[in-house]
Amino acid sequence: MLTTTHLRSFNLRTKPSVNQTLRQNYHVASYRKPNSPTKQQKIDVAFEQMQEIKTGDQHMKEGRYEQAYEEFDRARKIAESQFGDSPETRAVLRRVFDASLKLNKLAECQTIADSLIKSKTELADQMDGEQLQVQIYSKKKEWDVAVGLYGDLVQRSREKQNIPVLANALVEMGNIYLLRSDARQPQVAQSLYQQSLTNLEKAHLLNNPIQVVALNNMGCALQLQQKLPEAEEFFQVALKAIEKIEVDNKEMRGDILSNIGEIKHERGDVKGSQTYYGDAVLVLSDVLPKNHPKVADVFYKLGKSHQDLNNHVYAEGYYRSSINAYEQWKDKNEGWGLEGVYRAMSSLFKKLGRSSESQSFQQKADDLQQKK
């Protein structure tokens, strides 16, 4: 089942997330106002040493969004006082936006998006505000509005020759066509990802996070069309490309490893899939909490692979690891895979003749389904 972890906005099974990386790389670095080196160095040091940002980022990583919001809100006040209307202050605003979106504080999200759209500073910031606005509509599942806004952003970024914004907008529009439950269109998504890759190649903007995301998500679109050899090829290219980018890429790499494992599993190479799943767990566990939904998802996949090989003891062990991680995660709205693990455990116990345990997990799965 396709979810937001697989797509890497990044992996198509969790929610599309490339925006944060794009904002950090292009808006904070490339589009920074021209200050004198000494002054800018002082600002850089002060920004990087803000404990509120470090703590907030850690809370976000561990799913404590309310605490993250409080830290980022404090950082916003400090940044406005120390830096004024600057790229650093706007970087903090984007963190406030991310936390607010997780908490469904959509009015505050809209205020932040509007402030960037009306910005009289960088064109990149204005376009970034438009991208944030689209995320609000995506959160509301107002897909047609979101696609329309992305279409406008694609046209404007083409006119302004802002290739990073153009490429990212094409990727995010493709994600909508893959994720929307009412009308999923993987062929349209595939076309949009290809356009993104073509624009990046023409502008010689290779070896960056947007390219890796487009390659990964192209693989997801092909996987949905059951074009498995082609999908695996794109995932493998993404895995090679990620080694060349100059940002923290471990989470991206873990996502791609998990996707390759899934493709190999679907193609019948179950033992081969376990190698990639194992690598994915090691990589993701190194950068994410042990109870993160992405880690839980890979444990589930490992359990499924062992069940398919009739290694029932290992299958039960990995399923239990997955369940423990999902159940401990702070934000239950992100436990999108828990119902599936409950049903897998129920199926395993039924096969082993442990009927009472099978019924218990079946009931848990049914209860979760009713809450949706």
C-alpha positions as CSV (number, residue, x, y, z in Angstrom):
1,M,0.0,0.0,0.0
2,L,1.3,3.4,-1.0
3,T,1.6,5.9,1.8
4,T,3.7,8.9,2.7
5,T,6.9,6.7,3.8
6,H,7.5,5.7,0.2
7,L,7.4,9.2,-1.2
8,R,10.1,11.4,-0.1
9,S,8.7,14.7,-0.6
10,F,10.4,11.1,0.1
11,N,9.6,7.5,0.5
12,L,6.0,6.9,-1.0
13,R,4.6,5.9,2.4
14,T,5.0,8.9,4.8
15,K,4.2,12.4,3.8
16,P,6.0,14.2,1.0
17,S,9.1,16.0,2.8
18,V,11.6,17.4,0.4
19,N,10.4,21.0,1.0
20,Q,12.4,21.4,4.2
21,T,15.6,20.2,2.6
22,L,15.0,22.5,-0.4
23,R,14.3,25.5,1.8
24,Q,17.4,24.8,3.9
25,N,19.7,24.4,0.9
26,Y,18.5,27.0,-1.5
27,H,16.7,29.6,0.5
28,V,19.0,29.9,3.5
29,A,22.2,29.4,1.6
30,S,21.9,30.4,-2.0
31,Y,19.4,33.2,-1.7
32,R,20.9,34.9,1.3
33,K,21.2,38.7,1.3
34,P,24.6,40.1,0.5
35,N,26.0,41.1,3.8
36,S,29.7,41.9,4.5
37,P,31.5,38.7,5.3
38,T,32.3,39.7,8.9
39,K,28.7,40.6,9.7
40,Q,27.3,37.5,8.0
41,Q,29.7,35.3,9.8
42,K,28.5,36.7,13.1
43,I,24.9,36.1,12.1
44,D,25.7,32.5,10.9
45,V,27.4,31.7,14.2
46,A,24.5,33.2,16.3
47,F,21.9,31.4,14.2
48,E,23.7,28.0,14.5
49,Q,24.1,28.4,18.2
50,M,20.4,29.0,19.0
51,Q,19.6,26.3,21.4
52,E,15.9,26.7,20.8
53,I,16.4,25.6,17.2
54,K,18.5,22.6,18.1
55,T,16.0,21.5,20.7
56,G,13.0,22.1,18.4
57,D,14.6,20.1,15.6
58,Q,15.1,17.2,18.0
59,H,11.5,17.4,19.2
60,M,10.4,17.3,15.5
61,K,12.5,14.3,14.8
62,E,11.0,12.5,17.8
63,G,7.4,13.4,17.1
64,R,7.0,15.8,20.0
65,Y,5.4,18.5,17.8
66,E,3.8,20.6,20.6
67,Q,7.2,21.0,22.3
68,A,8.9,21.7,19.0
69,Y,6.4,24.4,18.3
70,E,7.1,26.1,21.6
71,E,10.8,26.0,21.0
72,F,10.5,27.4,17.5
73,D,8.1,30.1,18.7
74,R,10.7,31.2,21.2
75,A,13.4,31.1,18.5
76,R,11.2,33.2,16.2
77,K,11.0,36.0,18.8
78,I,14.8,35.9,19.4
79,A,15.5,35.9,15.6
80,E,13.2,38.8,15.0
81,S,14.9,40.7,17.8
82,Q,18.5,39.9,16.7
83,F,18.3,39.5,13.0
84,G,15.2,41.5,11.9
85,D,13.7,40.6,8.5
86,S,16.5,38.3,7.4
87,P,17.0,34.9,5.8
88,E,17.7,33.5,9.2
89,T,14.4,34.8,10.6
90,R,12.5,33.3,7.7
91,A,14.3,30.0,8.2
92,V,12.9,30.0,11.8
93,L,9.4,30.9,10.4
94,R,9.5,27.8,8.2
95,R,10.2,25.7,11.2
96,V,7.3,27.2,13.0
97,F,5.2,26.4,9.9
98,D,6.3,22.8,9.9
99,A,5.4,22.3,13.6
100,S,2.1,24.2,13.1
101,L,1.2,22.0,10.2
102,K,1.7,18.9,12.2
103,L,-0.5,20.3,15.0
104,N,-3.2,21.4,12.5
105,K,-2.7,25.1,13.4
106,L,-3.7,26.0,9.9
107,A,-4.5,29.6,10.6
108,E,-1.0,30.2,11.9
109,C,0.4,28.3,8.8
110,Q,-1.6,30.6,6.6
111,T,-0.2,33.7,8.4
112,I,3.4,32.5,7.8
113,A,2.7,31.6,4.2
114,D,1.1,35.1,3.6
115,S,4.0,36.9,5.2
116,L,6.5,35.2,2.8
117,I,4.3,35.7,-0.2
118,K,4.0,39.4,0.6
119,S,7.8,39.6,1.3
120,K,9.6,42.5,-0.4
121,T,12.9,40.8,-0.1
122,E,13.7,37.7,-2.1
123,L,11.7,36.3,-5.0
124,A,12.6,32.8,-3.7
125,D,11.0,33.6,-0.3
126,Q,7.8,34.7,-2.1
127,M,7.7,31.5,-4.1
128,D,8.5,29.5,-0.9
129,G,5.5,31.1,0.7
130,E,3.3,29.9,-2.2
131,Q,4.7,26.4,-1.7
132,L,3.8,26.5,2.0
133,Q,0.3,27.7,1.0
134,V,-0.1,24.6,-1.2
135,Q,0.9,22.4,1.7
136,I,-2.0,23.8,3.7
137,Y,-4.5,22.8,1.0
138,S,-2.8,19.4,0.8
139,K,-3.2,19.0,4.5
140,K,-6.9,19.8,4.1
141,K,-7.0,17.2,1.2
142,E,-8.3,19.9,-1.1
143,W,-6.3,18.3,-3.9
144,D,-7.7,20.1,-6.9
145,V,-6.9,23.5,-5.3
146,A,-3.4,22.3,-4.4
147,V,-2.7,21.1,-7.9
148,G,-4.0,24.4,-9.4
149,L,-1.7,26.4,-7.1
150,Y,1.3,24.2,-8.0
151,G,0.4,24.8,-11.6
152,D,0.6,28.5,-11.1
153,L,3.9,28.2,-9.2
154,V,5.3,26.0,-12.0
155,Q,4.4,28.7,-14.6
156,R,5.8,31.6,-12.5
157,S,9.1,29.8,-11.7
158,R,9.5,29.0,-15.4
159,E,9.0,32.6,-16.3
160,K,11.5,33.7,-13.6
161,Q,13.9,30.9,-14.5
162,N,14.0,29.7,-10.9
163,I,14.9,26.1,-11.6
164,P,15.1,24.9,-7.9
165,V,11.5,26.1,-7.2
166,L,10.3,24.8,-10.6
167,A,11.8,21.3,-10.1
168,N,10.5,21.0,-6.5
169,A,7.0,22.2,-7.5
170,L,6.9,19.6,-10.2
171,V,7.9,16.9,-7.7
172,E,5.3,18.0,-5.2
173,M,2.6,18.1,-7.8
174,G,3.6,14.6,-8.8
175,N,3.3,13.5,-5.1
176,I,-0.3,14.7,-5.0
177,Y,-1.2,12.6,-8.0
178,L,0.4,9.6,-6.3
179,L,-1.1,10.1,-2.8
180,R,-4.6,11.4,-3.3
181,S,-6.9,8.5,-2.5
182,D,-9.8,9.8,-4.7
183,A,-8.0,9.8,-8.0
184,R,-4.5,8.3,-8.0
185,Q,-2.7,8.8,-11.4
186,P,0.8,7.4,-11.4
187,Q,1.3,8.0,-15.1
188,V,0.7,11.8,-14.6
189,A,3.1,11.7,-11.6
190,Q,5.7,9.9,-13.7
191,S,5.5,12.7,-16.3
192,L,5.9,15.4,-13.7
193,Y,8.9,13.7,-12.1
194,Q,10.5,13.4,-15.5
195,Q,10.0,17.1,-16.2
196,S,11.6,17.9,-12.9
197,L,14.7,15.8,-13.7
198,T,14.9,17.2,-17.2
199,N,14.9,20.8,-15.9
200,L,17.5,20.1,-13.4
201,E,19.7,18.4,-16.0
202,K,19.4,21.3,-18.4
203,A,20.3,23.8,-15.7
204,H,23.3,21.5,-14.6
205,L,21.7,21.4,-11.1
206,L,22.6,17.8,-10.4
207,N,23.7,16.0,-7.2
208,N,21.1,17.8,-5.0
209,P,18.2,16.6,-2.8
210,I,15.5,17.5,-5.4
211,Q,17.1,15.3,-8.0
212,V,17.3,12.4,-5.5
213,V,13.7,12.9,-4.5
214,A,12.5,13.0,-8.1
215,L,14.4,9.7,-8.9
216,N,13.1,8.0,-5.8
217,N,9.5,9.1,-6.4
218,M,9.8,8.2,-10.1
219,G,10.5,4.7,-8.9
220,C,7.4,4.8,-6.7
221,A,5.2,5.8,-9.7
222,L,6.6,3.0,-11.8
223,Q,6.1,0.5,-8.9
224,L,2.4,1.4,-8.8
225,Q,2.2,0.7,-12.5
226,Q,3.8,-2.7,-11.8
227,K,6.8,-1.7,-13.9
228,L,9.1,-3.3,-11.3
229,P,12.4,-3.6,-13.2
230,E,12.3,0.0,-14.2
231,A,11.3,1.0,-10.7
232,E,14.2,-0.8,-9.2
233,E,16.5,0.9,-11.7
234,F,15.4,4.4,-10.7
235,F,15.8,3.5,-7.0
236,Q,19.3,2.3,-7.6
237,V,20.2,5.5,-9.5
238,A,18.8,7.5,-6.6
239,L,20.9,5.5,-4.2
240,K,24.1,6.3,-6.2
241,A,23.1,10.0,-6.6
242,I,22.5,10.5,-2.9
243,E,26.2,9.7,-2.1
244,K,27.1,12.9,-4.1
245,I,25.0,15.5,-2.3
246,E,26.6,17.6,0.3
247,V,23.9,17.5,3.0
248,D,22.8,15.1,5.7
249,N,21.4,12.3,3.6
250,K,21.2,9.3,5.9
251,E,17.4,9.4,6.2
252,M,17.0,9.7,2.5
253,R,19.4,6.8,2.0
254,G,17.4,4.7,4.5
255,D,14.2,5.4,2.6
256,I,15.6,4.4,-0.7
257,L,17.2,1.2,0.7
258,S,13.7,0.3,2.1
259,N,12.1,0.9,-1.3
260,I,14.7,-1.2,-3.1
261,G,14.0,-4.0,-0.6
262,E,10.3,-3.8,-1.3
263,I,10.8,-4.0,-5.0
264,K,13.1,-7.1,-4.7
265,H,10.5,-8.6,-2.4
266,E,7.7,-8.0,-5.0
267,R,10.0,-9.5,-7.7
268,G,10.4,-12.7,-5.7
269,D,13.9,-12.1,-4.4
270,V,12.9,-12.4,-0.8
271,K,16.4,-13.0,0.6
272,G,17.8,-10.2,-1.4
273,S,15.1,-7.9,0.0
274,Q,16.2,-8.8,3.5
275,T,19.7,-7.4,2.9
276,Y,18.3,-4.0,1.9
277,Y,15.7,-4.0,4.7
278,G,18.5,-4.8,7.2
279,D,20.7,-1.9,5.8
280,A,17.6,0.4,5.9
281,V,17.0,-0.3,9.6
282,L,20.7,0.3,10.5
283,V,20.7,3.6,8.6
284,L,17.4,4.9,9.8
285,S,18.0,3.9,13.4
286,D,21.2,5.9,13.3
287,V,19.4,9.2,12.5
288,L,15.8,8.6,13.8
289,P,14.3,7.5,17.1
290,K,14.0,3.7,17.4
291,N,10.2,4.1,17.6
292,H,9.9,6.3,14.5
293,P,7.2,5.1,12.0
294,K,9.8,4.7,9.3
295,V,11.8,2.2,11.4
296,A,8.5,0.5,12.4
297,D,7.6,0.1,8.7
298,V,10.9,-1.6,7.8
299,F,10.5,-4.0,10.8
300,Y,7.1,-4.8,9.4
301,K,8.6,-5.5,5.9
302,L,11.3,-7.7,7.5
303,G,8.6,-9.7,9.3
304,K,6.6,-10.1,6.1
305,S,9.7,-11.4,4.3
306,H,10.4,-13.9,7.0
307,Q,6.8,-15.0,7.0
308,D,7.0,-15.6,3.3
309,L,10.0,-17.8,3.9
310,N,8.2,-19.7,6.7
311,N,10.6,-18.4,9.3
312,H,7.8,-17.9,11.7
313,V,9.8,-17.1,14.8
314,Y,11.7,-14.3,13.1
315,A,8.5,-13.0,11.5
316,E,6.8,-12.8,14.9
317,G,9.9,-11.0,16.4
318,Y,10.0,-8.4,13.7
319,Y,6.2,-7.8,13.8
320,R,6.4,-7.3,17.5
321,S,9.3,-4.8,17.1
322,S,7.2,-2.9,14.5
323,I,4.1,-2.9,16.8
324,N,6.2,-1.7,19.8
325,A,7.6,1.2,17.8
326,Y,4.3,2.3,16.4
327,E,2.5,2.1,19.7
328,Q,5.3,4.2,21.4
329,W,5.2,6.9,18.8
330,K,3.9,10.2,20.2
331,D,1.7,11.2,17.2
332,K,-0.9,8.4,16.7
333,N,-2.0,10.1,13.4
334,E,1.4,9.0,12.0
335,G,0.9,5.4,13.0
336,W,-0.4,4.7,9.5
337,G,1.0,1.2,9.3
338,L,-0.1,-0.2,12.7
339,E,-3.3,-1.6,11.4
340,G,-1.5,-3.6,8.7
341,V,1.0,-5.0,11.3
342,Y,-1.9,-6.1,13.5
343,R,-3.5,-7.9,10.6
344,A,-0.2,-9.5,9.6
345,M,0.3,-10.8,13.1
346,S,-3.3,-12.1,13.1
347,S,-2.6,-13.9,9.9
348,L,0.6,-15.4,11.2
349,F,-1.0,-16.7,14.4
350,K,-3.9,-18.1,12.5
351,K,-1.5,-20.1,10.3
352,L,0.3,-21.3,13.5
353,G,-3.0,-22.4,15.0
354,R,-2.9,-19.8,17.8
355,S,-6.5,-18.8,17.3
356,S,-7.1,-16.7,20.4
357,E,-4.0,-14.5,19.7
358,S,-5.0,-14.3,16.1
359,Q,-8.5,-13.0,17.1
360,S,-7.0,-10.5,19.5
361,F,-4.9,-8.9,16.9
362,Q,-7.7,-9.0,14.3
363,Q,-9.9,-7.1,16.8
364,K,-7.2,-4.5,17.4
365,A,-6.9,-4.0,13.6
366,D,-10.7,-3.6,13.3
367,D,-10.8,-1.1,16.1
368,L,-8.1,1.0,14.4
369,Q,-10.0,0.9,11.2
370,Q,-13.2,2.2,12.8
371,K,-11.3,5.1,14.3
372,K,-10.2,6.4,10.9
